[in-house]
Amino acid sequence: MQSWSIGIICFNELGTIQNVFEDVHQMLKNFGCDFEIILVDDASTDGSKEIIQNIATNHPKNVKSVCHEVNKGIGASIRDVYFNAEKENLVFVPGDGQFDVQELIPYKEFDSNNYICFYRQENQSYSLFRNTLSFVNKIFNKVLLGLELKDVNWVKAYKTSIIQNLDLKIHSSAIESEICAKLNKLKLDPIQVKSNYLPRTYGVSKGASLTNMIRVGKELSTLFFIVSKFKVKKKRIDKTVLATK
């Protein structure tokens, strides 16, 4: 049975983080597999950090916690999940409760030729500004990176060994574009799965904040060149990682 590392990333999600953890924990227990949960707090100021630390204290065998002293953005939280993971399969979910973790159940085991890519329907409740950013990002991914994915920025499940050998450079949320573009070059096939995007019940979305947009903007300008250079390293990764499948 395949083992799992599931990360939960959090920034000011006091009203949901406990419930998200409990949902993930119960699902993994039902899997009956070896697992770990990685809780990452990005310098929350609403008490989320204390809840995370309490959860980790009460579950010392299979829960890790990472708490940032200053806000670093979603990309840094994602990296903390990916590079602290030790199990075979890897995924991060948001601590806001907008992803239904039960959607992972049909894919509790998947082949290393694939990765699981959940996608949201167009969200009409977003502001015109955020929908415009989403559209521009999709065009960038398609035209410059060759990605045909329906939703690069939503939840995905990967093989940990492959992700940790991709020599990831990006530190903003654009890291998912870097990952998927490199997996595309390695000829891995995404299994795209429609996801039920649950309504937010606490707090506000931070994805389109000015700070996050500046972080993404700075790194998008270099992402095309990062992925282009990856061609040189493709054969090495093919042999050291993919040949073990």
N, C-alpha and C positions, 0 to 999 in steps of 0.2 A: 504494500500500500504506500502511495506517495505521501511524503511529509509536507507540511505547510508552514511558511512564515507569513503571517498577516500583520501588516502595519496599519495603525490608525493614526492619522495626522490631525493635529488639533491647534487651533488658534482662537481662543475665546469661544469655546463651545460648552460652557458649563451646563447648559440645559439638555445636552444630548450625549456627551462623551461617555457617561456611565452606561447608558442604554446601548450605545453602539458596541462598547466592550462586551457587555453581557450577551448581545446577539452573536457576536463573533465567537466568543468563548463557548457558548452552547453549541453553535454549529460545528466547531472543530471537535468538540467532545463527541458529537453525533457521528462525525467522520470516523472516529475510532483510530485516528492516525497519530503519529508523532507530530507535535506542533509547537509553535511559539507565537506569541503576540508581542509586537513592538509598538509601544506607545510613544509618540513624539509630540511634545508641546513646544510651540514656537513663541515662547515668551508671553503666554497668556496673562492677562491682568484681571480676569473675572473669577478666579478660583479654580479654573480647569487644571492648572498645574498640580494643585494639592490633591485633587481627585485622582489624577494619574499616578502620583507618587503613592497614594494610599492603595490603589489597585495593585501596583507593583509589589508593595510590601506584603499584601495579602496573598499574592500568587508568585512566590519566589522561584518556583520550579520552571514556569513556562512563560513568564512575562518580563520583558525588558522595558525600561523607560529611558528616554532621552529628553532632556529639558534644556532649551536654549535660554541663555541669559539675556540675549537681545533678539529682536525679531529679525529673522533671516529670510523669510519668504517660503512659499510652498516648495520651491525647488530644493532648498536645503533640507526640508523635512522629508521629501521623497528620497533624497540621497541617503539620509540617515536610516531609512527603512531598508533600502536596497543593499547598503554596504554593512549593515549589522545582521542581515538575514543569514541563517545557517541551515535551513531546511531546503528540500528539493524544489518546491514550488513557492512562488513569491507574488504577493499582491499588496498594494496599499489601498485603503478605503478612507474616505473623508470622515472626520469626527462629527460632521453636522447631521448625519443620519439620512442624507439624501440618496445614498446607494443602499439597495436592499441586498444584504449579504446572502440571502437565500438564493440569489441568482447564481452564486458560485457552485451550488450543490451539483448540478449536472456535469460540472467540469472539475470535480475533485481529483480526477486523474486525466491527464492529457499528454499527448506525445510531444517529444522534444523537437519535432519538426514544426510545431505550432506554437502560437501564443493566443491567449483569449482576449479579445478586444471588445469591450462593451461600448455601446453607443447610445446617446440620448437623442430623442427627437428634438427638433428645433423648439427652443423655449421662448414662447411668445411673451412671457412675463418679464423677460430681461429688458433693460433699457435699450434704446436705439444705439447708444454708444457701445454697449457690450455686445450686442448682436453684430454690429459693424466690425468690432475687433475679432469676433469669432469668424466672420466671413473672410477677413483679410488673412487671418492665420490659416484658414483652410486652403486659400489660394496659394499662399506661400508653401505650404506642405506639399501641395499637388504639383505646382509648376517647378519649384526649385529642388524639392527633395524626392519627387516621384512617388509620393504617398497617395494612395487611393482610399485611405481609411475614412470611414464616416465620422469618426470622432476621436482625434488623436489625444485629446486631453481628459478623457474619462478613464474609468477603472480598467486595468489590464492585468492579466496573470501571466507570469513568465517562468522560465526555468532559471533559478538563482545562479547556477554556474555560468550560464551564458551572459546574463546581465553583468555579473561581476568581472567579466573578461572583455567588455566592450570598450574599455579605456574612455569612460565618459568624461566629457569636458564641461558640459553645461551645468550651471548651478541655479538657474531659474526654472520656472515651470516648463520652459521649452525643452527640458531634458527628455520629455516624452517624445518630442519630435526627433531628437537625436537618436534615441533608442530605436524607434520604429524605422527610421531611415537606415540605420545600420543593420537591423534585422532583415530589412528588405534586401540589402546587398548580400546578406548571408543566405538568402532564398528561404527564409522561414515564412510559413503561411499563416496569416492571421485568421482566426475563427471569429467573425464579427457577430455579435449577439445584441439584439435590441434590449435596452435596459429601461426599467420603469424609474424615471427620475422623480423621486419622492419630494413633496413640498417641504421646505424648511420650516421647522417649528420653533426655532430659537435663533436669535442673533441675526446678523446680516452677512451677505456674501462678500468675501474679500478679494475674489479672483480678479476683479477689474479695478482694483484700487490703483491710484497713480503710482505708488511706490512699486507695486508688482509690474505695472506696465513698463516702467522705466527699466526694471531688471530684465524683463523679457526683450525689450527693444534693443538693449545693449548687446545681448547675446545672439539675437536672431541675425544680426549683421555678420556674425562670424560662423554661424551654424553651417551654412552651405560649404564653406571651406573645410570645416571640421569633418563633415561627412565625406567630402571629396577625398581628403587625405586618408580616410579609412580604407580606401581601395588598396593601399599599400599593405595594410595589415590583415586583409581578409584571409589570405592563405594561412597565416599563422594561427588565426582563431579557428578557421575551419579544421585544422589538424588537432589543435590542443583541446578544443571544446566539442565541436560537432562530431568529430570522429568517434567520440565515446558514446554516442547515442545507441 
